Amino acid sequence: MIDRRRLLCSVAAIGISAALPRPAPAQGTAPLTRAVPSSGEQLPVVGLGSWRTFNVGNDPQARDACAAVMRAFLAGGGRMIDSSPMYGSSQDTIGHGLKMLAADGKVFSADKVWTRSGGAAQLETSRRKWGVARFDLMQVHNLLAWQEHLPMLRDMKAEGAIRYVGITTSEGRRHADFERIMRDHPLDFIQVTYNAVERDSERRILPLARERGLAVIINRPFAEGPLVQRASRHPLPDWAKEIDCANWAQVLLKFIISHPAVTCAIPATTRVDHVRENIGAAHGRLPDESLRRRIAAAVGSF
């Protein structure tokens, strides 16, 4: 079986072409959205990450295959694409896809500053790689040199050079520092790790985000792949029908996006069929708190 998160894209893929969500639409219509608290802008609850999956170098077939993933994502109503200078050639791959698909203006562009100094220059390099007029969201990646970068990003927002400011962390790191920054500094977004087995963010980070009126992006929703791989070895429970899920990936994503603090989850993939599955989680019914507990218990037992 092909790994959901394999680095190299399948050549076959090339040709395949407010706090609560809005009422659930039928499959094939617009995806569920959540509001960015600081503006009211609605964003689809499933986005597209690029960590590892879009780091394909200059391989033209791999780049075109990733563009096919982007095409399917946008066709399904997706908007947010997230990247970072840390992610190798991922920014160049996204820029290739946006140009190939003539998609500038159709995406919500989310990137990061990841350097100890010279953040403005790095941001400009990232913007050129994407080929966008400006980024919608610029985040301080893993809090690196945040004392320098956050004031710069706030100034850029005031000047209209970016639209939103945020901070990120992953794998539960530096949550105490993260919390202090959330409390003490004006932000629009935070990005953290959260899934059915990595739930540390539930204790303090997600409640604080609701209290502070911050949009929340969830990274590593499948723990970079192993979580959905383990779950997929087991039959899909009958209760998955209660939330309109056809596969475990959708169950895992609906666990995340059903949390009232979450704005958007950003699974990464190299495959068109998987991005379509992921976007499918933005349709239909969501689990209530009782079913969320059943999902966490089931996945935790695998």
C-alpha positions in Angstrom: 0.0 0.0 0.0 1.3 3.5 -0.9 2.0 5.6 2.2 -0.4 8.6 2.4 2.5 10.9 3.1 5.1 9.7 0.7 7.5 12.4 -0.3 7.5 11.6 -4.0 4.2 12.2 -5.9 2.7 9.4 -7.9 3.0 10.1 -11.6 -0.5 8.9 -12.0 -1.7 11.7 -9.9 -0.5 14.3 -12.5 -3.4 13.8 -14.8 -6.1 13.7 -12.0 -7.1 16.6 -12.2 -18.1 32.8 14.1 -17.2 30.2 16.7 -19.5 27.6 15.2 -19.4 26.3 11.6 -22.1 27.3 9.2 -24.9 24.8 8.6 -23.6 21.6 7.0 -24.0 21.6 3.3 -24.4 18.5 1.2 -21.4 16.9 -0.5 -20.5 18.8 -3.7 -21.5 22.2 -2.3 -19.4 24.7 -0.4 -17.4 23.3 2.5 -18.0 24.2 6.1 -16.3 27.4 7.2 -15.3 29.1 10.4 -14.8 32.8 11.1 -11.5 34.5 11.8 -12.4 36.2 15.1 -10.5 39.4 14.4 -12.2 40.1 11.1 -15.2 37.8 10.6 -13.7 36.4 7.3 -14.9 32.9 6.7 -12.3 30.2 6.0 -13.0 26.6 5.0 -12.2 24.3 7.9 -9.8 22.1 5.9 -6.7 23.6 4.4 -3.5 22.2 2.8 -0.1 21.9 4.5 3.2 21.5 2.6 5.6 20.2 5.2 7.7 17.4 3.6 5.0 16.6 0.9 5.9 19.6 -1.4 9.6 19.5 -0.8 10.3 17.9 -4.2 13.2 20.0 -5.5 13.2 20.8 -9.3 11.7 17.5 -10.4 9.2 18.7 -13.0 6.9 15.6 -12.8 6.8 15.9 -9.0 6.0 19.6 -9.2 3.2 19.0 -11.7 1.8 16.3 -9.5 1.8 18.7 -6.5 0.0 21.2 -8.7 -2.6 18.6 -9.4 -3.1 18.2 -5.6 -3.5 22.0 -5.4 -6.0 21.9 -8.3 -8.1 19.3 -6.6 -7.9 21.2 -3.3 -9.1 24.5 -4.9 -11.8 22.7 -6.9 -13.1 21.2 -3.7 -13.5 24.7 -2.2 -10.2 24.7 -0.2 -8.5 28.1 0.4 -5.7 28.1 3.0 -2.3 26.8 1.9 0.4 26.9 4.5 4.2 26.8 4.1 7.5 28.0 5.6 11.1 28.7 4.6 11.9 25.6 6.7 10.1 23.3 4.3 12.9 23.0 1.6 11.5 23.6 -1.9 7.9 23.7 -0.8 7.5 27.4 -1.4 8.8 27.1 -4.9 6.5 24.2 -5.5 3.5 26.2 -4.4 4.6 29.1 -6.6 4.8 26.7 -9.5 1.3 25.4 -8.8 -0.2 28.9 -8.4 1.3 30.0 -11.7 0.3 26.8 -13.5 -3.3 27.0 -12.2 -3.5 30.8 -12.5 -4.7 30.6 -8.9 -3.2 33.8 -7.3 -6.0 35.5 -5.5 -7.9 32.2 -5.0 -5.9 31.0 -2.1 -5.5 32.2 1.5 -1.7 32.3 1.6 -0.2 31.4 5.0 3.6 31.4 5.5 6.1 31.9 8.2 9.2 33.8 9.1 11.9 31.4 10.3 15.3 33.1 10.9 17.1 34.7 13.8 17.5 38.0 11.9 16.6 39.6 8.6 13.0 38.6 8.8 11.8 41.2 6.3 14.3 40.0 3.6 13.3 36.4 4.2 9.6 37.3 4.0 10.2 39.1 0.6 12.0 36.0 -0.7 9.1 33.8 0.3 6.7 36.2 -1.4 8.6 36.0 -4.6 8.7 32.2 -4.5 4.9 32.0 -4.0 4.4 34.7 -6.7 1.7 36.5 -4.6 1.2 40.2 -4.2 1.2 39.8 -0.4 0.6 37.1 2.1 -2.7 36.8 3.9 -1.1 35.5 7.0 2.5 35.7 8.2 3.5 33.7 11.3 6.6 33.5 13.5 7.6 29.9 13.1 8.2 28.0 16.3 8.6 31.3 18.1 12.1 31.7 16.6 13.3 35.3 17.5 9.7 36.3 18.1 10.7 39.4 20.1 12.2 40.8 16.8 9.7 39.5 14.3 6.3 40.2 16.0 6.7 44.0 16.1 7.9 43.9 12.4 4.8 41.8 11.4 2.5 44.1 13.3 4.0 47.1 11.5 3.6 45.3 8.1 -0.1 44.6 8.9 -0.7 48.2 9.8 0.9 49.2 6.4 -1.3 46.7 4.5 1.7 44.5 3.5 0.2 41.5 5.2 -3.4 40.9 6.4 -2.9 38.8 9.6 -0.2 38.1 12.2 0.3 34.8 14.0 2.7 32.5 15.9 3.2 28.7 15.6 4.5 25.8 17.5 4.4 22.0 16.8 4.5 18.7 18.7 3.6 20.4 22.0 6.8 22.4 22.3 7.1 25.6 24.3 3.5 25.8 25.3 4.2 27.9 28.4 6.0 30.6 26.3 3.3 30.3 23.6 0.6 31.0 26.3 2.4 34.1 27.5 2.7 35.5 24.0 -1.0 34.8 23.4 -1.9 36.7 26.6 0.5 39.6 26.2 0.6 40.4 22.5 -2.0 41.2 19.8 -2.4 38.3 17.4 -4.9 37.2 14.8 -3.9 33.5 14.5 -2.1 30.8 16.3 -0.9 27.4 14.9 -0.5 24.3 17.1 -0.5 20.6 17.0 -3.7 18.8 17.9 -5.2 15.5 16.9 -7.1 12.6 18.5 -3.9 11.3 20.4 -1.9 14.5 20.8 -4.3 16.6 22.9 -2.2 18.7 25.1 -3.5 21.9 23.4 -7.0 21.1 24.7 -6.0 21.9 28.2 -5.0 25.5 28.0 -4.1 26.7 24.5 -7.4 26.1 22.7 -9.5 27.6 25.6 -7.2 30.6 25.7 -7.5 31.1 22.0 -11.3 31.3 22.4 -11.0 33.7 25.3 -8.6 35.9 23.4 -10.5 35.8 20.1 -7.8 34.1 18.0 -8.1 31.9 15.0 -6.6 28.5 15.3 -4.8 26.5 12.7 -4.0 22.8 13.5 -0.8 21.2 12.2 0.1 17.5 12.2 -3.5 16.4 12.2 -2.4 12.9 11.2 0.8 13.0 13.2 2.6 13.3 9.8 0.9 10.1 8.5 1.3 7.3 11.1 -2.0 8.1 12.9 -4.2 7.6 9.8 -2.1 4.6 8.8 -2.7 2.9 12.1 -6.4 3.7 12.1 -6.8 2.5 8.5 -5.8 -1.1 9.6 -9.1 -1.2 11.5 -12.6 -1.4 10.1 -14.5 1.9 10.0 -17.0 1.8 12.9 -20.7 2.0 12.2 -20.9 5.4 14.1 -18.8 6.9 11.3 -22.0 7.1 9.3 -23.5 9.4 12.0 -21.0 12.1 10.9 -20.9 11.3 7.2 -17.4 9.8 7.1 -16.3 7.4 4.4 -12.8 6.8 5.8 -10.6 7.2 8.8 -8.9 10.3 7.5 -12.3 12.1 7.6 -13.0 10.8 11.1 -9.7 12.1 12.3 -10.2 15.5 10.7 -13.7 15.8 12.0 -12.5 15.2 15.5 -10.3 18.2 15.1 -12.6 20.6 13.3 -15.5 19.9 15.6 -13.6 21.5 18.4 -15.2 25.0 18.7 -11.9 26.8 19.0 -10.5 25.4 15.8 -10.6 27.5 12.6 -8.8 25.2 10.1 -6.8 22.0 10.0 -3.9 21.7 7.4 -3.3 18.1 6.5 -0.4 17.6 3.9 -0.5 15.1 1.1 1.1 14.3 -2.3 -2.0 12.5 -3.6 -5.1 13.8 -5.4 -7.3 11.1 -4.0 -6.2 11.9 -0.5 -6.7 15.6 -0.8 -10.2 14.9 -2.0 -10.8 12.7 1.0 -9.5 15.4 3.3 -11.7 18.1 1.7 -14.6 15.7 2.2 -14.2 16.1 6.0 -15.4 19.7 5.5 -18.9 18.5 4.5 -21.7 16.8 6.4 -22.3 16.4 10.1 -19.7 16.9 12.9 -19.3 14.8 16.0 -20.8 16.0 19.3 -18.8 15.9 22.5 -19.9 12.3 23.2 -18.8 11.1 19.8 -15.6 13.0 20.1 -14.7 11.0 23.2 -15.5 7.8 21.4 -13.2 8.8 18.5 -10.4 9.6 20.9 -10.8 6.4 22.8 -11.0 4.3 19.6 -7.9 5.9 18.0 -6.0 5.8 21.3 -6.4 2.0 21.5 -4.9 1.3 18.1 
